[in-house]
Amino acid sequence: MRNYIQPGETVTLNAPYAVTSGQGLLVGTLFGVAKGDAANGAQVEAKTTGVVDLTALGTDTGTVGSRVYWDNTNRRCTVTATGNTLIGCLMAAKTGGQATMRVRLNGVA
């Protein structure tokens, strides 16, 4: 097939803000996890699928399969839909006080 480009599991994006390896980033509606450090505007490889641990709102709670959203203002995951972008679902229960969520990225923009 001549029009095939790549699997898309990892893509090159221009960082919308400075990121460190393992940090989430949102470019338009496309969410990924930085595979390395990048300055604001620099290119970075970003993982768009798979299961990752990401920074989360500590007071959030949820069960396996609960929807997870990206709060781009605070650059963390949340279970609150309003004003945030759907990025996947929980792969482990999240209790209050935990600073991270285990998220299966949906890879959808």
The first five atom37 places (N, CA, C, CB, O) and aatype in JSON, in Angstrom:
{
  "aatype": [12, 1, 2, 18, 9, 5, 14, 7, 6, 16, 19, 16, 10, 2, 0, 14, 18, 0, 19, 16, 15, 7, 5, 7, 10, 10, 19, 7, 16, 10, 13, 7, 19, 0, 11, 7, 3, 0, 0, 2, 7, 0, 5, 19, 6, 0, 11, 16, 16, 7, 19, 19, 3, 10, 16, 0, 10, 7, 16, 3, 16, 7, 16, 19, 7, 15, 1, 19, 18, 17, 3, 2, 16, 2, 1, 1, 4, 16, 19, 16, 0, 16, 7, 2, 16, 10, 9, 7, 4, 10, 12, 0, 0, 11, 16, 7, 7, 5, 0, 16, 12, 1, 19, 1, 10, 2, 7, 19, 0],
  "atom_mask": [
    [1, 1, 1, 1, 1],
    [1, 1, 1, 1, 1],
    [1, 1, 1, 1, 1],
    [1, 1, 1, 1, 1],
    [1, 1, 1, 1, 1],
    [1, 1, 1, 1, 1],
    [1, 1, 1, 1, 1],
    [1, 1, 1, 0, 1],
    [1, 1, 1, 1, 1],
    [1, 1, 1, 1, 1],
    [1, 1, 1, 1, 1],
    [1, 1, 1, 1, 1],
    [1, 1, 1, 1, 1],
    [1, 1, 1, 1, 1],
    [1, 1, 1, 1, 1],
    [1, 1, 1, 1, 1],
    [1, 1, 1, 1, 1],
    [1, 1, 1, 1, 1],
    [1, 1, 1, 1, 1],
    [1, 1, 1, 1, 1],
    [1, 1, 1, 1, 1],
    [1, 1, 1, 0, 1],
    [1, 1, 1, 1, 1],
    [1, 1, 1, 0, 1],
    [1, 1, 1, 1, 1],
    [1, 1, 1, 1, 1],
    [1, 1, 1, 1, 1],
    [1, 1, 1, 0, 1],
    [1, 1, 1, 1, 1],
    [1, 1, 1, 1, 1],
    [1, 1, 1, 1, 1],
    [1, 1, 1, 0, 1],
    [1, 1, 1, 1, 1],
    [1, 1, 1, 1, 1],
    [1, 1, 1, 1, 1],
    [1, 1, 1, 0, 1],
    [1, 1, 1, 1, 1],
    [1, 1, 1, 1, 1],
    [1, 1, 1, 1, 1],
    [1, 1, 1, 1, 1],
    [1, 1, 1, 0, 1],
    [1, 1, 1, 1, 1],
    [1, 1, 1, 1, 1],
    [1, 1, 1, 1, 1],
    [1, 1, 1, 1, 1],
    [1, 1, 1, 1, 1],
    [1, 1, 1, 1, 1],
    [1, 1, 1, 1, 1],
    [1, 1, 1, 1, 1],
    [1, 1, 1, 0, 1],
    [1, 1, 1, 1, 1],
    [1, 1, 1, 1, 1],
    [1, 1, 1, 1, 1],
    [1, 1, 1, 1, 1],
    [1, 1, 1, 1, 1],
    [1, 1, 1, 1, 1],
    [1, 1, 1, 1, 1],
    [1, 1, 1, 0, 1],
    [1, 1, 1, 1, 1],
    [1, 1, 1, 1, 1],
    [1, 1, 1, 1, 1],
    [1, 1, 1, 0, 1],
    [1, 1, 1, 1, 1],
    [1, 1, 1, 1, 1],
    [1, 1, 1, 0, 1],
    [1, 1, 1, 1, 1],
    [1, 1, 1, 1, 1],
    [1, 1, 1, 1, 1],
    [1, 1, 1, 1, 1],
    [1, 1, 1, 1, 1],
    [1, 1, 1, 1, 1],
    [1, 1, 1, 1, 1],
    [1, 1, 1, 1, 1],
    [1, 1, 1, 1, 1],
    [1, 1, 1, 1, 1],
    [1, 1, 1, 1, 1],
    [1, 1, 1, 1, 1],
    [1, 1, 1, 1, 1],
    [1, 1, 1, 1, 1],
    [1, 1, 1, 1, 1],
    [1, 1, 1, 1, 1],
    [1, 1, 1, 1, 1],
    [1, 1, 1, 0, 1],
    [1, 1, 1, 1, 1],
    [1, 1, 1, 1, 1],
    [1, 1, 1, 1, 1],
    [1, 1, 1, 1, 1],
    [1, 1, 1, 0, 1],
    [1, 1, 1, 1, 1],
    [1, 1, 1, 1, 1],
    [1, 1, 1, 1, 1],
    [1, 1, 1, 1, 1],
    [1, 1, 1, 1, 1],
    [1, 1, 1, 1, 1],
    [1, 1, 1, 1, 1],
    [1, 1, 1, 0, 1],
    [1, 1, 1, 0, 1],
    [1, 1, 1, 1, 1],
    [1, 1, 1, 1, 1],
    [1, 1, 1, 1, 1],
    [1, 1, 1, 1, 1],
    [1, 1, 1, 1, 1],
    [1, 1, 1, 1, 1],
    [1, 1, 1, 1, 1],
    [1, 1, 1, 1, 1],
    [1, 1, 1, 1, 1],
    [1, 1, 1, 0, 1],
    [1, 1, 1, 1, 1],
    [1, 1, 1, 1, 1]
  ],
  "atom_positions": [
    [[0.85, -1.17, 0.0], [0.0, 0.0, 0.0], [0.9, 1.23, 0.0], [-0.97, 0.0, 1.23], [1.72, 1.41, 0.9]],
    [[0.74, 2.06, -0.98], [1.62, 3.22, -1.14], [1.28, 4.39, -0.23], [1.58, 3.67, -2.55], [2.13, 5.26, -0.02]],
    [[0.09, 4.44, 0.3], [-0.29, 5.59, 1.12], [-0.13, 5.35, 2.63], [-1.72, 5.96, 0.82], [-0.47, 6.23, 3.42]],
    [[0.37, 4.19, 3.03], [0.6, 3.9, 4.45], [1.79, 4.71, 4.95], [0.84, 2.38, 4.68], [2.83, 4.76, 4.29]],
    [[1.65, 5.33, 6.12], [2.72, 6.16, 6.67], [3.38, 5.5, 7.87], [2.18, 7.53, 7.07], [4.6, 5.29, 7.86]],
    [[2.62, 5.16, 8.91], [3.18, 4.59, 10.14], [2.05, 4.04, 11.0], [3.99, 5.65, 10.93], [0.89, 4.36, 10.76]],
    [[2.38, 3.21, 12.01], [1.33, 2.68, 12.89], [0.62, 3.77, 13.71], [1.91, 1.65, 13.82], [-0.56, 3.62, 14.0]],
    [[1.31, 4.83, 14.09], [0.69, 5.92, 14.84], [0.69, 5.73, 16.34], [0.0, 0.0, 0.0], [0.12, 6.54, 17.06]],
    [[1.32, 4.67, 16.83], [1.4, 4.45, 18.28], [2.31, 5.48, 18.94], [1.9, 3.03, 18.59], [2.11, 5.85, 20.1]],
    [[3.3, 5.93, 18.2], [4.17, 7.03, 18.61], [4.22, 8.0, 17.44], [5.62, 6.51, 19.02], [4.44, 7.61, 16.3]],
    [[4.03, 9.28, 17.74], [4.05, 10.31, 16.71], [4.94, 11.46, 17.14], [2.62, 10.82, 16.42], [5.19, 11.64, 18.33]],
    [[5.42, 12.22, 16.19], [6.23, 13.4, 16.47], [5.31, 14.61, 16.52], [7.35, 13.59, 15.4], [4.57, 14.89, 15.57]],
    [[5.38, 15.33, 17.64], [4.56, 16.52, 17.84], [5.44, 17.69, 18.25], [3.47, 16.27, 18.9], [6.54, 17.49, 18.75]],
    [[4.95, 18.9, 18.02], [5.6, 20.08, 18.57], [5.03, 20.29, 19.96], [5.38, 21.35, 17.65], [3.82, 20.46, 20.12]],
    [[5.89, 20.29, 20.96], [5.44, 20.43, 22.34], [4.72, 21.77, 22.53], [6.63, 20.32, 23.32], [5.28, 22.82, 22.21]],
    [[3.48, 21.74, 23.05], [2.74, 22.99, 23.27], [3.2, 23.75, 24.5], [1.27, 22.69, 23.4], [2.8, 24.89, 24.73]],
    [[4.06, 23.11, 25.28], [4.69, 23.69, 26.47], [5.87, 22.79, 26.79], [3.68, 23.8, 27.7], [5.95, 21.68, 26.27]],
    [[6.78, 23.24, 27.62], [7.93, 22.4, 27.98], [7.42, 21.13, 28.66], [8.92, 23.18, 28.93], [6.57, 21.18, 29.54]],
    [[7.96, 19.99, 28.24], [7.55, 18.7, 28.81], [8.78, 17.89, 29.21], [6.69, 17.9, 27.81], [9.87, 18.08, 28.67]],
    [[8.57, 17.0, 30.16], [9.6, 16.06, 30.55], [9.13, 14.66, 30.17], [9.93, 16.16, 32.08], [7.93, 14.43, 29.99]],
    [[10.05, 13.76, 30.06], [9.73, 12.38, 29.7], [8.66, 11.83, 30.65], [10.99, 11.5, 29.74], [8.8, 11.91, 31.87]],
    [[7.59, 11.26, 30.08], [6.52, 10.69, 30.87], [5.39, 11.64, 31.17], [0.0, 0.0, 0.0], [4.39, 11.24, 31.77]],
    [[5.52, 12.9, 30.77], [4.47, 13.89, 31.02], [3.49, 13.91, 29.85], [5.09, 15.3, 31.24], [3.88, 13.73, 28.7]],
    [[2.22, 14.12, 30.17], [1.2, 14.23, 29.13], [1.27, 15.56, 28.42], [0.0, 0.0, 0.0], [1.7, 16.57, 28.98]],
    [[0.82, 15.54, 27.14], [0.71, 16.78, 26.38], [-0.47, 16.69, 25.44], [2.01, 17.06, 25.6], [-0.77, 15.62, 24.91]],
    [[-1.13, 17.81, 25.24], [-2.3, 17.88, 24.39], [-2.02, 18.86, 23.26], [-3.55, 18.31, 25.18], [-1.73, 20.03, 23.49]],
    [[-2.11, 18.35, 22.03], [-1.92, 19.18, 20.84], [-3.25, 19.14, 20.08], [-0.71, 18.66, 19.93], [-3.59, 18.13, 19.46]],
    [[-3.98, 20.24, 20.13], [-5.34, 20.23, 19.58], [-6.16, 19.25, 20.41], [0.0, 0.0, 0.0], [-6.35, 19.45, 21.61]],
    [[-6.66, 18.19, 19.76], [-7.39, 17.15, 20.48], [-6.58, 15.86, 20.59], [-8.71, 16.86, 19.79], [-7.08, 14.86, 21.1]],
    [[-5.34, 15.88, 20.13], [-4.48, 14.69, 20.17], [-3.66, 14.68, 21.46], [-3.55, 14.64, 18.95], [-2.87, 15.6, 21.7]],
    [[-3.85, 13.63, 22.29], [-3.12, 13.5, 23.54], [-2.03, 12.46, 23.38], [-4.07, 13.13, 24.69], [-2.22, 11.42, 22.74]],
    [[-0.88, 12.75, 23.96], [0.22, 11.79, 23.98], [1.04, 11.96, 25.25], [0.0, 0.0, 0.0], [0.86, 12.91, 26.01]],
    [[1.95, 11.02, 25.45], [2.86, 11.06, 26.59], [4.27, 11.21, 26.04], [2.72, 9.78, 27.49], [4.72, 10.39, 25.24]],
    [[4.95, 12.25, 26.47], [6.3, 12.55, 25.96], [7.25, 11.4, 26.26], [6.83, 13.85, 26.58], [7.32, 10.89, 27.38]],
    [[8.0, 11.0, 25.23], [8.99, 9.93, 25.4], [10.35, 10.49, 25.76], [9.09, 9.09, 24.13], [11.29, 9.74, 26.01]],
    [[10.47, 11.81, 25.78], [11.7, 12.49, 26.17], [11.36, 13.91, 26.58], [0.0, 0.0, 0.0], [10.21, 14.34, 26.49]],
    [[12.37, 14.64, 27.02], [12.19, 16.05, 27.4], [12.15, 16.91, 26.14], [13.33, 16.52, 28.35], [12.8, 16.59, 25.14]],
    [[11.39, 18.0, 26.19], [11.34, 18.93, 25.06], [10.97, 20.32, 25.56], [10.32, 18.45, 23.98], [10.16, 20.47, 26.47]],
    [[11.58, 21.32, 24.95], [11.24, 22.7, 25.25], [9.94, 23.06, 24.53], [12.38, 23.66, 24.82], [9.53, 22.37, 23.6]],
    [[9.3, 24.12, 24.97], [8.1, 24.62, 24.32], [8.37, 24.83, 22.83], [7.62, 25.94, 24.99], [9.3, 25.55, 22.46]],
    [[7.56, 24.22, 21.98], [7.7, 24.37, 20.53], [8.64, 23.38, 19.87], [0.0, 0.0, 0.0], [8.64, 23.25, 18.65]],
    [[9.44, 22.68, 20.65], [10.38, 21.7, 20.1], [9.65, 20.4, 19.77], [11.54, 21.43, 21.09], [8.61, 20.1, 20.35]],
    [[10.19, 19.65, 18.84], [9.6, 18.37, 18.5], [9.88, 17.34, 19.58], [10.13, 17.88, 17.15], [10.96, 17.32, 20.18]],
    [[8.88, 16.49, 19.82], [9.0, 15.43, 20.82], [8.24, 14.21, 20.32], [8.47, 15.9, 22.2], [7.18, 14.33, 19.72]],
    [[8.78, 13.04, 20.58], [8.07, 11.81, 20.28], [7.06, 11.59, 21.4], [9.06, 10.58, 20.15], [7.4, 11.71, 22.58]],
    [[5.81, 11.28, 21.02], [4.75, 11.11, 22.01], [4.03, 9.79, 21.78], [3.76, 12.28, 21.96], [3.64, 9.48, 20.65]],
    [[3.85, 9.03, 22.83], [3.13, 7.76, 22.81], [1.64, 8.07, 22.89], [3.57, 6.82, 23.99], [1.2, 8.77, 23.8]],
    [[0.85, 7.55, 21.93], [-0.58, 7.86, 21.89], [-1.46, 6.68, 22.31], [-0.96, 8.31, 20.5], [-2.67, 6.85, 22.47]],
    [[-0.87, 5.51, 22.48], [-1.62, 4.32, 22.9], [-0.84, 3.59, 23.98], [-1.91, 3.39, 21.69], [0.33, 3.89, 24.21]],
    [[-1.48, 2.65, 24.63], [-0.83, 1.86, 25.66], [-1.33, 2.23, 27.04], [0.0, 0.0, 0.0], [-2.25, 3.03, 27.18]],
    [[-0.72, 1.65, 28.06], [-1.1, 1.88, 29.45], [0.05, 2.6, 30.16], [-1.46, 0.55, 30.17], [1.19, 2.12, 30.14]],
    [[-0.25, 3.73, 30.78], [0.77, 4.55, 31.43], [0.25, 5.07, 32.77], [1.18, 5.73, 30.52], [-0.96, 5.18, 32.98]],
    [[1.17, 5.38, 33.67], [0.84, 6.06, 34.92], [1.06, 7.55, 34.69], [1.7, 5.53, 36.11], [2.13, 7.97, 34.26]],
    [[0.05, 8.35, 34.99], [0.11, 9.79, 34.77], [-0.29, 10.55, 36.03], [-0.78, 10.19, 33.59], [-1.06, 10.05, 36.85]],
    [[0.22, 11.75, 36.17], [-0.15, 12.64, 37.26], [-1.66, 12.87, 37.23], [0.62, 13.99, 37.16], [-2.26, 13.04, 36.17]],
    [[-2.26, 12.88, 38.41], [-3.72, 13.0, 38.5], [-4.12, 13.91, 39.65], [-4.37, 11.63, 38.67], [-3.34, 14.17, 40.56]],
    [[-5.35, 14.38, 39.59], [-5.94, 15.13, 40.69], [-6.06, 14.19, 41.88], [-7.33, 15.74, 40.29], [-6.74, 13.17, 41.78]],
    [[-5.43, 14.52, 42.98], [-5.35, 13.63, 44.13], [-6.69, 13.26, 44.74], [0.0, 0.0, 0.0], [-6.82, 12.17, 45.3]],
    [[-7.68, 14.13, 44.64], [-8.96, 13.85, 45.27], [-9.89, 13.0, 44.41], [-9.65, 15.14, 45.61], [-10.92, 12.53, 44.89]],
    [[-9.54, 12.79, 43.14], [-10.38, 11.97, 42.26], [-10.41, 10.52, 42.7], [-9.89, 12.07, 40.82], [-9.44, 10.01, 43.27]],
    [[-11.53, 9.86, 42.43], [-11.66, 8.42, 42.65], [-12.33, 7.81, 41.42], [-12.48, 8.11, 43.94], [-13.06, 8.49, 40.7]],
    [[-12.07, 6.52, 41.18], [-12.7, 5.85, 40.06], [-12.37, 4.37, 40.07], [0.0, 0.0, 0.0], [-11.43, 3.93, 40.73]],
    [[-13.15, 3.62, 39.32], [-12.95, 2.18, 39.21], [-12.39, 1.84, 37.83], [-14.27, 1.42, 39.46], [-12.4, 2.68, 36.93]],
    [[-11.9, 0.63, 37.69], [-11.37, 0.18, 36.39], [-12.44, 0.41, 35.32], [-10.95, -1.33, 36.45], [-13.6, 0.05, 35.5]],
    [[-12.03, 1.01, 34.23], [-12.94, 1.3, 33.12], [-13.53, 2.69, 33.16], [0.0, 0.0, 0.0], [-14.14, 3.12, 32.17]],
    [[-13.38, 3.42, 34.27], [-13.89, 4.79, 34.35], [-13.16, 5.66, 33.33], [-13.71, 5.37, 35.78], [-11.96, 5.49, 33.1]],
    [[-13.88, 6.57, 32.72], [-13.27, 7.48, 31.75], [-12.29, 8.42, 32.43], [-14.36, 8.29, 31.02], [-12.5, 8.86, 33.56]],
    [[-11.2, 8.7, 31.72], [-10.16, 9.61, 32.21], [-10.03, 10.76, 31.21], [-8.79, 8.87, 32.4], [-10.03, 10.55, 30.0]],
    [[-9.92, 11.95, 31.75], [-9.82, 13.17, 30.95], [-8.52, 13.9, 31.27], [-11.03, 14.09, 31.21], [-7.95, 13.73, 32.35]],
    [[-8.06, 14.71, 30.32], [-6.86, 15.52, 30.51], [-7.29, 16.94, 30.84], [-5.95, 15.49, 29.26], [-8.01, 17.58, 30.07]],
    [[-6.85, 17.44, 31.97], [-7.05, 18.82, 32.4], [-5.82, 19.58, 31.93], [-7.26, 18.95, 33.98], [-4.78, 19.58, 32.6]],
    [[-5.92, 20.23, 30.78], [-4.76, 20.88, 30.18], [-4.33, 22.13, 30.95], [-5.07, 21.25, 28.74], [-3.17, 22.53, 30.86]],
    [[-5.23, 22.75, 31.69], [-4.86, 23.91, 32.5], [-3.87, 23.52, 33.59], [-6.12, 24.54, 33.12], [-2.87, 24.19, 33.81]],
    [[-4.18, 22.4, 34.28], [-3.33, 21.94, 35.38], [-2.38, 20.82, 34.96], [-4.18, 21.47, 36.53], [-1.58, 20.35, 35.77]],
    [[-2.49, 20.39, 33.7], [-1.63, 19.35, 33.11], [-1.61, 18.08, 33.96], [-0.21, 19.88, 32.95], [-0.56, 17.6, 34.4]],
    [[-2.82, 17.55, 34.16], [-2.98, 16.3, 34.92], [-4.28, 15.62, 34.5], [-2.97, 16.58, 36.47], [-5.14, 16.21, 33.85]],
    [[-4.4, 14.37, 34.9], [-5.59, 13.58, 34.61], [-6.66, 13.85, 35.66], [-5.26, 12.08, 34.56], [-6.37, 14.24, 36.79]],
    [[-7.91, 13.62, 35.24], [-9.04, 13.78, 36.13], [-10.18, 12.9, 35.63], [-9.49, 15.26, 36.22], [-10.18, 12.46, 34.48]],
    [[-11.15, 12.65, 36.49], [-12.36, 11.94, 36.07], [-13.48, 12.93, 35.74], [-12.83, 10.96, 37.17], [-14.59, 12.53, 35.43]],
    [[-13.19, 14.22, 35.8], [-14.15, 15.28, 35.5], [-14.16, 15.57, 34.0], [-13.82, 16.56, 36.29], [-13.13, 15.94, 33.43]],
    [[-15.31, 15.4, 33.38], [-15.43, 15.6, 31.93], [-15.49, 17.08, 31.54], [-16.66, 14.9, 31.42], [-14.89, 17.48, 30.54]],
    [[-16.2, 17.87, 32.3], [-16.47, 19.26, 31.94], [-15.18, 20.05, 31.72], [-17.3, 19.94, 33.02], [-14.35, 20.17, 32.62]],
    [[-15.03, 20.59, 30.51], [-13.88, 21.42, 30.18], [-12.59, 20.67, 29.92], [0.0, 0.0, 0.0], [-11.54, 21.28, 29.72]],
    [[-12.65, 19.33, 29.91], [-11.44, 18.52, 29.73], [-11.58, 17.59, 28.52], [-11.17, 17.69, 31.0], [-12.67, 17.45, 27.96]],
    [[-10.48, 16.97, 28.11], [-10.43, 16.14, 26.92], [-10.32, 14.67, 27.29], [-9.25, 16.55, 26.03], [-9.43, 14.29, 28.05]],
    [[-11.22, 13.84, 26.76], [-11.18, 12.4, 27.01], [-9.89, 11.82, 26.43], [-12.43, 11.7, 26.39], [-9.58, 12.03, 25.26]],
    [[-9.14, 11.07, 27.27], [-7.89, 10.47, 26.79], [-7.85, 8.95, 26.96], [-6.71, 11.08, 27.52], [-6.96, 8.3, 26.4]],
    [[-8.8, 8.37, 27.71], [-8.77, 6.93, 27.9], [-9.6, 6.5, 29.09], [0.0, 0.0, 0.0], [-10.58, 7.15, 29.44]],
    [[-9.19, 5.4, 29.72], [-9.92, 4.88, 30.88], [-8.94, 4.33, 31.92], [-10.92, 3.77, 30.44], [-7.79, 4.02, 31.62]],
    [[-9.44, 4.22, 33.14], [-8.64, 3.69, 34.24], [-8.39, 2.19, 34.05], [-9.33, 3.94, 35.58], [-9.28, 1.44, 33.67]],
    [[-7.16, 1.78, 34.32], [-6.8, 0.36, 34.29], [-6.56, -0.18, 35.69], [-5.56, 0.15, 33.42], [-6.3, -1.37, 35.87]],
    [[-6.63, 0.7, 36.69], [-6.53, 0.32, 38.1], [-7.41, 1.3, 38.87], [-5.03, 0.35, 38.62], [-7.54, 2.46, 38.48]],
    [[-8.01, 0.82, 39.93], [-8.85, 1.7, 40.75], [-8.03, 2.89, 41.24], [-9.46, 0.92, 41.94], [-6.84, 2.76, 41.55]],
    [[-8.67, 4.05, 41.31], [-8.03, 5.28, 41.81], [-8.75, 5.7, 43.08], [-8.07, 6.42, 40.74], [-9.96, 5.92, 43.07]],
    [[-8.0, 5.8, 44.15], [-8.57, 6.25, 45.42], [-8.09, 7.65, 45.74], [-8.2, 5.27, 46.56], [-7.06, 8.09, 45.22]],
    [[-8.83, 8.34, 46.6], [-8.43, 9.67, 47.02], [-7.05, 9.62, 47.67], [0.0, 0.0, 0.0], [-6.74, 8.7, 48.42]],
    [[-6.24, 10.61, 47.39], [-4.9, 10.68, 47.95], [-3.81, 10.17, 47.02], [0.0, 0.0, 0.0], [-2.64, 10.48, 47.22]],
    [[-4.18, 9.39, 46.0], [-3.18, 8.92, 45.03], [-2.86, 10.06, 44.07], [-3.7, 7.67, 44.25], [-3.76, 10.75, 43.59]],
    [[-1.58, 10.25, 43.78], [-1.13, 11.34, 42.92], [-1.07, 10.95, 41.45], [0.22, 11.83, 43.37], [-0.79, 11.79, 40.6]],
    [[-1.32, 9.66, 41.15], [-1.28, 9.2, 39.76], [-2.48, 8.33, 39.44], [0.02, 8.42, 39.49], [-3.17, 7.83, 40.33]],
    [[-2.72, 8.16, 38.14], [-3.74, 7.25, 37.63], [-3.07, 6.32, 36.63], [-4.95, 8.02, 36.99], [-2.19, 6.75, 35.88]],
    [[-3.48, 5.07, 36.6], [-3.03, 4.13, 35.57], [-4.07, 4.19, 34.45], [-2.86, 2.64, 36.14], [-5.22, 3.8, 34.64]],
    [[-3.65, 4.68, 33.29], [-4.57, 5.01, 32.21], [-4.25, 4.22, 30.94], [-4.52, 6.51, 31.91], [-3.09, 4.13, 30.52]],
    [[-5.27, 3.66, 30.33], [-5.14, 3.1, 28.99], [-5.5, 4.2, 28.03], [-6.04, 1.82, 28.79], [-6.65, 4.64, 27.98]],
    [[-4.52, 4.66, 27.26], [-4.75, 5.75, 26.32], [-5.6, 5.25, 25.16], [-3.41, 6.32, 25.8], [-5.41, 4.14, 24.67]],
    [[-6.55, 6.08, 24.73], [-7.45, 5.65, 23.66], [-6.9, 5.97, 22.26], [-8.8, 6.3, 23.83], [-7.41, 5.44, 21.27]],
    [[-5.89, 6.83, 22.17], [-5.28, 7.12, 20.86], [-6.18, 7.87, 19.9], [0.0, 0.0, 0.0], [-5.87, 7.95, 18.71]],
    [[-7.28, 8.4, 20.38], [-8.24, 9.08, 19.51], [-8.05, 10.6, 19.62], [-9.7, 8.69, 19.9], [-7.85, 11.14, 20.7]],
    [[-8.11, 11.26, 18.49], [-8.04, 12.73, 18.49], [-9.42, 13.29, 18.28], [-7.06, 13.25, 17.39], [-9.59, 14.51, 18.24]]
  ]
}
